[in-house]
């Protein structure tokens, strides 16, 4: 188990008890690392500053006890934002129909970068319509993916705010 997986497993139950899901955990920086934890409401409603503060306090309490980072670090809790990263396989299904950028860790059909409309998921593969056709990408090979800010995405986000 790598470091990020270990941290995720440590904090996930507490975050879940607060009604949130983890979108992504990252550690960035060398001199003073920053532990970035991105969360979203299970209900789908927007994240507030107060939500981030509650999650931050819960995570801090766990990390203070478990001490997975031996040096000084900064904890940053945030929402995924409208042009959010796509991490879990379910994210690619949930945002079917929207534009996305995907980068793989190895070439697929001679390329590593793909931009197009998400077509959903088949097993552990992500389908995306790109210029010139459709590509199926193995989820384990996806290194980085995020939604592209479009008018459709903004409109869908506004509709969800009213829910």
C-alpha positions as CSV (number, residue, x, y, z in Angstrom):
1,X,0.0,0.0,0.0
2,X,1.5,3.4,-1.0
3,X,1.5,6.5,1.2
4,X,-1.6,8.1,-0.4
5,X,-3.6,4.9,-0.1
6,X,-2.6,4.7,3.6
7,X,-3.7,8.2,4.3
8,X,-7.0,7.7,2.3
9,X,-7.8,4.6,4.4
10,X,-7.0,6.5,7.6
11,X,-9.3,9.5,6.9
12,X,-12.1,7.9,4.8
13,X,-14.3,6.7,7.7
14,X,-14.3,10.0,9.5
15,X,-15.0,11.9,6.3
16,X,-17.8,9.4,5.5
17,X,-19.3,9.9,8.9
18,X,-19.6,13.7,8.1
19,X,-21.5,12.9,4.9
20,X,-18.7,13.4,2.4
21,X,-16.7,11.3,-0.1
22,X,-13.1,11.7,-0.9
23,X,-12.5,12.8,-4.5
24,X,-8.7,12.8,-4.4
25,X,-5.8,12.9,-1.9
26,X,-2.4,14.3,-3.1
27,X,0.8,15.3,-1.5
28,X,2.6,18.1,-3.2
29,X,5.9,20.0,-2.5
30,X,9.2,18.9,-0.9
31,X,10.4,21.5,1.6
32,X,7.0,22.0,3.3
33,X,4.6,19.4,1.8
34,X,0.9,20.2,1.3
35,X,-1.6,17.4,1.8
36,X,-4.4,18.2,-0.5
37,X,-7.7,16.5,0.2
38,X,-10.6,17.1,-2.2
39,X,-14.1,16.1,-0.9
40,X,-17.7,16.3,-2.2
41,X,-21.0,15.9,-0.4
42,X,-22.7,12.5,-0.8
43,X,-25.9,14.5,-1.3
44,X,-24.4,16.3,-4.3
45,X,-24.9,19.7,-2.8
46,X,-22.1,22.4,-3.1
47,X,-19.3,22.4,-0.6
48,X,-19.1,25.4,1.7
49,X,-16.1,26.9,3.6
50,X,-17.7,25.6,6.8
51,X,-17.8,22.1,5.3
52,X,-14.1,22.3,4.5
53,X,-13.3,23.5,8.0
54,X,-15.3,20.6,9.6
55,X,-13.5,18.1,7.3
56,X,-10.1,19.7,8.0
57,X,-10.6,19.4,11.8
58,X,-11.6,15.7,11.5
59,X,-8.7,14.9,9.3
60,X,-6.2,16.9,11.4
61,X,-7.2,14.9,14.5
62,X,-6.6,11.6,12.8
63,X,-3.3,12.7,11.2
64,X,-2.0,14.1,14.5
65,X,-2.5,10.7,16.1
66,X,-1.3,8.5,13.2
67,X,1.5,10.9,12.1
68,X,2.0,9.6,8.5
69,X,4.0,12.7,7.6
70,X,7.0,13.0,9.9
71,X,7.9,16.5,8.8
72,X,5.9,19.7,9.0
73,X,3.2,20.0,6.4
74,X,0.1,22.0,5.4
75,X,-3.4,20.4,5.2
76,X,-5.6,21.8,2.4
77,X,-9.3,20.7,2.1
78,X,-11.3,21.8,-0.9
79,X,-14.2,21.0,-3.2
80,X,-13.5,19.5,-6.6
81,X,-14.9,22.5,-8.4
82,X,-16.9,22.6,-11.5
83,X,-14.1,21.3,-13.8
84,X,-13.3,18.6,-11.3
85,X,-10.8,15.8,-11.6
86,X,-12.2,12.4,-12.6
87,X,-10.6,9.8,-10.4
88,X,-12.9,6.8,-9.6
89,X,-14.4,4.7,-12.4
90,X,-17.8,5.9,-11.3
91,X,-16.9,9.5,-12.0
92,X,-16.6,8.7,-15.8
93,X,-20.1,7.2,-15.8
94,X,-21.6,10.0,-13.6
95,X,-20.3,12.7,-16.0
96,X,-21.3,10.8,-19.2
97,X,-22.1,13.3,-22.0
98,X,-19.7,16.0,-20.7
99,X,-16.3,17.0,-22.3
100,X,-13.2,15.7,-20.6
101,X,-9.4,15.7,-21.0
102,X,-7.7,12.4,-20.2
103,X,-4.0,11.5,-20.0
104,X,-2.8,7.9,-19.8
105,X,0.4,6.6,-18.4
106,X,1.2,4.7,-21.6
107,X,0.3,5.3,-25.3
108,X,-3.0,3.9,-26.4
109,X,-3.6,3.9,-30.2
110,X,-0.3,5.9,-30.5
111,X,-1.2,8.7,-28.1
112,X,-1.4,9.5,-24.4
113,X,-3.8,12.6,-24.4
114,X,-7.4,12.5,-25.3
115,X,-10.1,15.1,-25.3
116,X,-13.7,14.5,-26.1
117,X,-17.2,13.6,-24.8
118,X,-17.4,10.9,-22.2
119,X,-19.5,8.0,-23.3
120,X,-19.5,6.1,-20.1
121,X,-17.9,2.9,-18.7
122,X,-17.8,-0.7,-19.7
123,X,-16.3,-2.9,-17.0
124,X,-13.0,-1.2,-16.0
125,X,-12.8,0.7,-19.3
126,X,-13.7,4.4,-20.0
127,X,-15.2,5.2,-23.4
128,X,-14.7,8.6,-24.9
129,X,-15.7,10.1,-28.3
130,X,-12.7,12.0,-29.7
131,X,-12.2,13.6,-33.1
132,X,-12.1,10.8,-35.5
133,X,-14.0,8.2,-33.5
134,X,-14.4,6.5,-30.2
135,X,-11.6,5.3,-27.9
136,X,-11.8,2.8,-25.0
137,X,-9.2,3.5,-22.2
138,X,-8.4,1.0,-19.5
139,X,-9.2,2.8,-16.2
140,X,-5.9,1.6,-14.5
141,X,-4.0,3.3,-17.3
142,X,-5.6,6.7,-16.7
143,X,-3.0,8.9,-15.1
144,X,-5.0,12.2,-15.0
145,X,-8.5,13.2,-16.1
146,X,-10.7,16.2,-15.6
147,X,-13.9,17.7,-16.9
148,X,-13.6,20.6,-19.4
149,X,-15.4,23.8,-18.5
150,X,-18.2,24.1,-21.1
151,X,-21.5,25.9,-21.2
152,X,-23.2,22.5,-20.8
153,X,-21.2,21.8,-17.6
154,X,-22.0,25.2,-16.2
155,X,-25.7,24.8,-16.9
156,X,-25.8,21.3,-15.3
157,X,-24.0,22.8,-12.2
158,X,-26.5,25.6,-11.9
159,X,-29.4,23.0,-12.1
160,X,-27.8,21.0,-9.3
161,X,-27.5,24.1,-7.1
162,X,-31.3,24.3,-7.1
163,X,-31.7,20.7,-6.0
